[in-house]
């Protein structure tokens, strides 16, 4: 099992920046993909950024060019640098990991961290 703990959320003005962190523990060697999701009130949870073990990254169009996902393997931590924040970025942000155990994939989620962008 993998445990994920997010931090770094808060209140920021439009145009500002925040960096979210996600610390992983447990059976981290089985993690293949880590990602950041967000869920705004009344909306479905959406994937906004992901990083694979080979280092490749993917972003949702809504955050491309503004957000950057990265990782520090020594600290078992994944980051989401968010720049040029907009009010529509307001949401609860969740860290996710996909791990493989033999032929079975297992999802793990953090508790979420609130990001609020004021106009």
Buried (B, 14 or more C-beta within 10 A) or exposed (E): EBBBBBBBBEEBEEEBEBEBBBBBEBBBEBBEBBBBBBBBEEEEBBBBBBBBEEEEEBBBEEBEEBBBBBBEEEEBBBBBBBBEBBEEBBBBBBBBBBBEEEEEEBEBBBEBBEBBBEE
